[in-house]
Amino acid sequence: MSLEDSFVLNPEENRLWSTLNHTDLQEYIWLPGIGIAAIYGLIILIGLMGNVTLMKTCLSVKSMRTVPNLFLSSLALGDLVLLVTCAPVDASRYLVDEWLFGRVGCKLIPFIQLTSVGVSVFTLTALSADRYRAIVKPMEIQRSTASFYFQAAVIWLISITLAIPEAVFSDLHTFNISQTNEMLVTCAPYPHAGELHPKIHSMASFLIFYIIPLLIISVYYSLIARSLLRSTLGIPVEEHLHIKKQIQSRKRLAKTVLVFVALFAVCWLPSHAIYLYRSYHYSQVDTSLGHFIASVCARILAFTNSCVNPFALYLMSKRFNKHFNKQLLCCRTSTGFDSHNPGSTNITSV
């Protein structure tokens, strides 16, 4: 999502930032700006390392090339795009007052931002659907990698289509800062006149890129939980151990995707909440220090979501952990590695 509040310079934040920069406390504002930019730089480096290694692991190791892992690779690609295009733009706003990327950048960057976040949330939805089929309907024909490529292409196409209005309507705007009588240029995805545009934009982003996907995922996981609960009933004694192992494996697989979904929901909720708050109080600019700190924390948390998935998977899967280490250390993957754990399905198919 563009989340204009989170990534692109907007009138409210510019007024707040410019007010802070021109107060008597100006000397205390510059150093925190450098510190915030440094945090962004750290997030970018960690995210690049984690997501590139995840993609390399899932794509180069033959045993890891399962449909769920290919979905994770697509998710990692979306996170990479977000980190490379959005984080530097957002970090720059704490070092300078004005938009630095011109009119082309004003249209292109929000478009890329919205596409990448759409890919993330829609891929998580597709992964939840995949876990539903694997657990609730395990007898169905397993999907091929060709099926994955088709679904991944559809996800990217939908995300790009939903992002087109962002490129069309985003533009540069100039306004006066009453406190300093200066002109400031900013990029926003809607006209500054009137209060209807920000309300529509924030609510549409919240529903399409947060609430609706999470509701769909909740339905899938409710059905998964019910299926797992029923599968523990009426198990013959002679099959108890075998079925118990299958159930435990299914739980681990579903848990991995659920953790990714939970991370997305927690990391993106503050940004949506702040954007909605500002959109519905558009004429009442909140220049308080508390609001500024909350905005910075929400942005950092949103970007953090783009670098935590590889490390969450690293902690949850011993098999992925070992492959990840090999790729990270640039060591040649042993062809006989999988023979050491031939019966394990622990998270490898997720």
C-alpha positions as CSV (number, residue, x, y, z in Angstrom):
1,M,0.0,0.0,0.0
2,S,1.3,3.4,-0.5
3,L,0.4,4.3,3.0
4,E,1.1,7.9,2.3
5,D,1.4,8.4,6.0
6,S,4.1,5.8,6.2
7,F,6.2,6.4,3.2
8,V,5.5,9.5,1.1
9,L,5.9,13.0,2.4
10,N,2.5,14.5,3.3
11,P,1.2,17.9,4.4
12,E,0.6,17.0,8.0
13,E,4.0,15.4,8.6
14,N,5.8,18.2,6.7
15,R,4.2,20.8,8.8
16,L,5.1,18.9,12.0
17,W,8.7,18.3,10.9
18,S,9.2,21.8,9.6
19,T,7.8,23.2,12.9
20,L,10.2,21.0,14.9
21,N,13.1,22.0,12.7
22,H,12.4,25.7,13.2
23,T,11.8,25.8,16.9
24,D,14.2,26.9,19.6
25,L,15.1,23.2,20.0
26,Q,16.5,22.9,16.5
27,E,19.8,21.7,17.7
28,Y,18.1,18.7,19.3
29,I,16.2,17.7,16.2
30,W,19.1,17.1,13.8
31,L,20.9,14.4,15.7
32,P,17.7,12.4,16.2
33,G,17.1,12.7,12.5
34,I,20.5,11.1,11.8
35,G,19.8,8.4,14.4
36,I,16.4,7.6,12.7
37,A,18.1,7.4,9.3
38,A,20.7,5.1,10.7
39,I,18.0,2.8,12.0
40,Y,16.5,2.7,8.5
41,G,20.0,1.9,7.1
42,L,20.3,-1.0,9.6
43,I,16.8,-2.4,8.6
44,I,17.8,-2.2,4.9
45,L,21.0,-4.1,5.5
46,I,19.4,-6.8,7.6
47,G,16.5,-7.1,5.2
48,L,18.7,-7.4,2.2
49,M,20.8,-10.1,3.8
50,G,17.8,-12.1,5.1
51,N,15.6,-11.9,2.1
52,V,18.3,-12.5,-0.5
53,T,19.5,-15.6,1.5
54,L,16.0,-16.9,1.8
55,M,15.4,-16.6,-1.9
56,K,18.7,-18.2,-2.7
57,T,18.0,-21.1,-0.3
58,C,14.5,-21.8,-1.6
59,L,15.5,-21.5,-5.3
60,S,18.9,-23.1,-5.4
61,V,18.4,-26.1,-3.1
62,K,16.3,-28.7,-4.9
63,S,14.7,-30.2,-1.9
64,M,13.5,-26.8,-0.8
65,R,11.8,-26.0,-4.1
66,T,8.3,-26.7,-2.8
67,V,5.2,-24.6,-3.6
68,P,5.0,-23.0,-0.2
69,N,8.7,-22.2,-0.2
70,L,8.3,-20.6,-3.7
71,F,5.6,-18.5,-2.2
72,L,8.0,-17.4,0.5
73,S,10.5,-16.5,-2.2
74,S,7.9,-14.3,-3.8
75,L,7.1,-12.7,-0.5
76,A,10.8,-12.1,0.1
77,L,11.0,-10.4,-3.3
78,G,8.2,-8.1,-2.4
79,D,10.0,-7.2,0.8
80,L,13.2,-6.5,-1.0
81,V,11.4,-4.1,-3.4
82,L,9.8,-2.4,-0.4
83,L,13.2,-2.0,1.4
84,V,15.1,-0.8,-1.6
85,T,12.6,1.8,-2.8
86,C,10.7,2.9,0.3
87,A,13.1,2.9,3.2
88,P,15.7,5.4,1.6
89,V,12.8,7.7,0.7
90,D,11.3,7.6,4.2
91,A,14.7,8.1,5.8
92,S,15.4,11.1,3.7
93,R,12.5,13.0,5.2
94,Y,14.2,13.1,8.6
95,L,17.3,14.8,7.0
96,V,15.7,17.3,4.7
97,D,12.3,19.1,4.6
98,E,11.5,18.8,0.9
99,W,10.7,16.0,-1.5
100,L,14.0,15.2,-3.4
101,F,12.8,12.8,-6.1
102,G,11.0,15.0,-8.5
103,R,7.6,14.5,-10.1
104,V,8.5,11.2,-11.8
105,G,9.7,9.9,-8.4
106,C,6.5,11.2,-6.8
107,K,4.4,9.0,-9.1
108,L,6.8,6.0,-9.4
109,I,7.7,5.5,-5.8
110,P,4.2,5.3,-4.4
111,F,3.3,2.9,-7.2
112,I,6.2,0.6,-6.3
113,Q,5.4,0.8,-2.6
114,L,1.8,-0.2,-3.1
115,T,2.7,-3.0,-5.4
116,S,5.2,-4.5,-3.0
117,V,2.9,-4.4,0.1
118,G,0.1,-5.8,-2.0
119,V,2.4,-8.7,-3.0
120,S,3.2,-9.3,0.7
121,V,-0.4,-9.4,2.0
122,F,-1.9,-11.3,-0.9
123,T,1.0,-13.9,-0.8
124,L,0.2,-14.5,2.9
125,T,-3.4,-15.0,1.9
126,A,-2.4,-17.5,-0.8
127,L,-0.1,-19.3,1.7
128,S,-3.0,-19.6,4.2
129,A,-5.1,-21.1,1.4
130,D,-2.3,-23.5,0.6
131,R,-2.1,-24.7,4.2
132,Y,-5.9,-25.1,4.3
133,R,-5.8,-27.4,1.3
134,A,-2.8,-29.3,2.6
135,I,-4.4,-29.9,6.0
136,V,-8.2,-30.0,5.4
137,K,-8.1,-31.6,2.0
138,P,-4.9,-33.6,1.9
139,M,-6.2,-36.2,-0.6
140,E,-6.5,-33.6,-3.4
141,I,-3.9,-33.6,-6.1
142,Q,-0.8,-31.7,-5.1
143,R,-0.2,-28.5,-7.0
144,S,2.8,-28.3,-9.3
145,T,5.4,-25.5,-9.5
146,A,3.7,-24.4,-12.7
147,S,0.6,-23.7,-10.6
148,F,2.6,-21.6,-8.2
149,Y,4.1,-19.5,-11.1
150,F,0.6,-18.9,-12.3
151,Q,-0.7,-17.8,-8.9
152,A,2.4,-15.7,-8.2
153,A,1.9,-13.9,-11.5
154,V,-1.7,-13.3,-10.7
155,I,-0.8,-11.9,-7.3
156,W,1.8,-9.5,-8.8
157,L,-0.7,-8.5,-11.6
158,I,-3.4,-7.7,-9.0
159,S,-1.0,-5.7,-6.9
160,I,0.3,-3.7,-9.9
161,T,-3.3,-3.0,-11.0
162,L,-4.4,-1.8,-7.6
163,A,-1.3,0.5,-7.5
164,I,-2.0,2.2,-10.8
165,P,-4.3,4.8,-9.3
166,E,-1.5,5.7,-6.9
167,A,0.8,6.6,-9.9
168,V,-2.0,8.5,-11.6
169,F,-3.1,10.7,-8.7
170,S,0.2,11.2,-6.8
171,D,1.7,14.6,-7.5
172,L,3.8,17.4,-6.1
173,H,2.1,20.1,-4.1
174,T,3.3,23.3,-2.7
175,F,2.0,25.0,0.5
176,N,3.0,27.6,3.0
177,I,4.3,27.0,6.5
178,S,2.6,29.6,8.6
179,Q,5.2,29.4,11.4
180,T,8.1,30.2,9.2
181,N,6.4,31.8,6.2
182,E,8.3,29.3,3.9
183,M,7.1,27.4,0.9
184,L,7.4,23.6,1.1
185,V,7.1,21.0,-1.8
186,T,5.6,17.6,-0.9
187,C,4.3,14.5,-2.6
188,A,0.8,13.2,-1.9
189,P,-1.6,10.7,-3.5
190,Y,-4.5,13.1,-3.5
191,P,-5.3,16.8,-3.8
192,H,-4.8,18.9,-0.6
193,A,-8.1,20.7,-1.1
194,G,-11.0,19.2,1.0
195,E,-11.0,16.4,3.6
196,L,-12.8,13.7,1.5
197,H,-9.8,12.5,-0.5
198,P,-7.6,11.5,2.5
199,K,-10.6,9.7,4.2
200,I,-11.3,7.7,1.1
201,H,-7.6,6.9,0.5
202,S,-6.9,5.8,4.1
203,M,-10.1,3.7,4.4
204,A,-9.6,2.0,1.1
205,S,-6.0,1.1,1.9
206,F,-7.0,-0.2,5.4
207,L,-9.7,-2.4,3.9
208,I,-8.0,-3.7,0.8
209,F,-4.5,-4.2,2.2
210,Y,-5.2,-5.1,5.8
211,I,-8.8,-5.9,7.0
212,I,-10.1,-8.0,4.1
213,P,-7.0,-10.2,3.7
214,L,-6.8,-10.8,7.4
215,L,-10.5,-11.7,7.6
216,I,-9.9,-14.3,4.7
217,I,-6.9,-15.7,6.5
218,S,-8.9,-15.9,9.8
219,V,-11.5,-18.0,8.0
220,Y,-8.9,-20.4,6.6
221,Y,-7.3,-20.8,10.0
222,S,-10.6,-21.4,11.7
223,L,-11.3,-24.2,9.3
224,I,-7.8,-25.5,9.8
225,A,-8.2,-25.5,13.6
226,R,-11.5,-27.3,13.4
227,S,-10.0,-29.9,11.1
228,L,-7.1,-30.5,13.4
229,L,-9.4,-30.8,16.4
230,R,-11.6,-33.4,14.6
231,S,-8.6,-35.4,13.4
232,T,-7.6,-36.1,17.0
233,L,-11.0,-37.9,17.7
234,G,-11.7,-41.5,16.9
235,I,-8.2,-42.5,16.0
236,P,-7.7,-46.3,16.1
237,V,-5.1,-47.4,18.7
238,E,-2.9,-49.1,16.2
239,E,-2.7,-46.0,14.0
240,H,-2.4,-43.6,16.9
241,L,1.3,-42.9,16.7
242,H,1.4,-42.5,13.0
243,I,-1.5,-40.2,12.8
244,K,-0.3,-38.2,15.8
245,K,3.0,-37.6,13.9
246,Q,1.0,-36.4,10.9
247,I,-1.1,-34.1,13.0
248,Q,2.0,-32.6,14.7
249,S,3.6,-32.0,11.3
250,R,0.5,-30.3,10.0
251,K,0.4,-28.1,13.1
252,R,4.0,-27.0,12.5
253,L,3.4,-26.2,8.9
254,A,0.3,-24.1,9.7
255,K,2.1,-22.4,12.6
256,T,4.8,-21.1,10.4
257,V,2.4,-19.3,8.1
258,L,0.4,-18.1,11.0
259,V,3.5,-16.5,12.6
260,F,4.2,-14.7,9.3
261,V,0.6,-13.4,9.3
262,A,0.8,-12.3,12.9
263,L,4.0,-10.4,12.3
264,F,2.4,-8.6,9.3
265,A,-0.7,-7.7,11.3
266,V,1.2,-6.4,14.3
267,C,3.8,-4.5,12.3
268,W,1.4,-2.7,10.0
269,L,-1.5,-1.9,12.3
270,P,0.1,1.2,13.9
271,S,0.8,2.7,10.4
272,H,-2.8,2.2,9.4
273,A,-4.1,3.5,12.7
274,I,-2.1,6.7,12.5
275,Y,-3.0,7.3,8.9
276,L,-6.7,6.8,9.7
277,Y,-6.4,9.2,12.6
278,R,-4.8,11.9,10.5
279,S,-7.2,11.4,7.6
280,Y,-10.2,11.9,9.9
281,H,-8.6,14.9,11.6
282,Y,-7.1,16.4,8.5
283,S,-7.8,20.1,9.4
284,Q,-6.4,19.6,12.9
285,V,-2.7,19.1,12.5
286,D,-1.2,17.3,15.5
287,T,2.3,18.9,16.1
288,S,2.8,17.2,19.5
289,L,6.1,15.4,20.2
290,G,4.1,12.3,21.2
291,H,2.4,12.1,17.8
292,F,5.7,12.6,16.1
293,I,7.4,9.8,18.1
294,A,4.4,7.5,17.4
295,S,4.6,8.2,13.7
296,V,8.4,7.4,13.6
297,C,7.8,4.1,15.6
298,A,5.0,3.1,13.3
299,R,7.1,3.6,10.2
300,I,10.1,1.7,11.6
301,L,7.8,-1.1,12.7
302,A,6.3,-1.4,9.2
303,F,9.7,-1.6,7.6
304,T,10.9,-4.1,10.2
305,N,8.2,-6.5,8.9
306,S,10.1,-6.6,5.6
307,C,13.2,-8.1,7.3
308,V,11.9,-10.4,10.1
309,N,10.3,-13.2,8.0
310,P,13.6,-14.9,7.1
311,F,14.8,-14.9,10.7
312,A,11.5,-16.1,12.0
313,L,11.7,-19.1,9.6
314,Y,15.3,-19.5,10.6
315,L,14.3,-19.9,14.3
316,M,11.3,-22.2,13.5
317,S,12.9,-24.7,11.1
318,K,16.0,-26.7,11.8
319,R,16.2,-27.9,8.2
320,F,15.9,-24.4,6.8
321,N,18.3,-23.2,9.5
322,K,21.0,-25.5,8.1
323,H,20.4,-24.6,4.5
324,F,20.3,-20.9,5.4
325,N,23.6,-21.1,7.1
326,K,25.2,-22.8,4.1
327,Q,23.9,-20.1,1.8
328,L,24.8,-17.3,4.1
329,L,28.4,-18.5,4.5
330,C,28.6,-19.0,0.7
331,C,29.4,-22.6,1.1
332,R,28.6,-25.2,-1.5
333,T,25.5,-27.1,-0.5
334,S,26.2,-30.8,0.1
335,T,24.2,-33.0,-2.2
336,G,23.8,-35.6,0.5
337,F,22.5,-33.2,3.1
338,D,18.9,-34.3,2.9
339,S,19.8,-37.9,3.5
340,H,20.6,-37.1,7.1
341,N,16.9,-36.3,7.7
342,P,14.9,-38.1,5.1
343,G,11.6,-38.3,6.9
344,S,11.4,-34.8,8.1
345,T,8.8,-32.4,6.7
346,N,9.5,-29.8,9.4
347,I,8.7,-26.5,7.7
348,T,10.4,-27.4,4.5
349,S,7.2,-27.4,2.7
350,V,6.1,-24.0,4.1
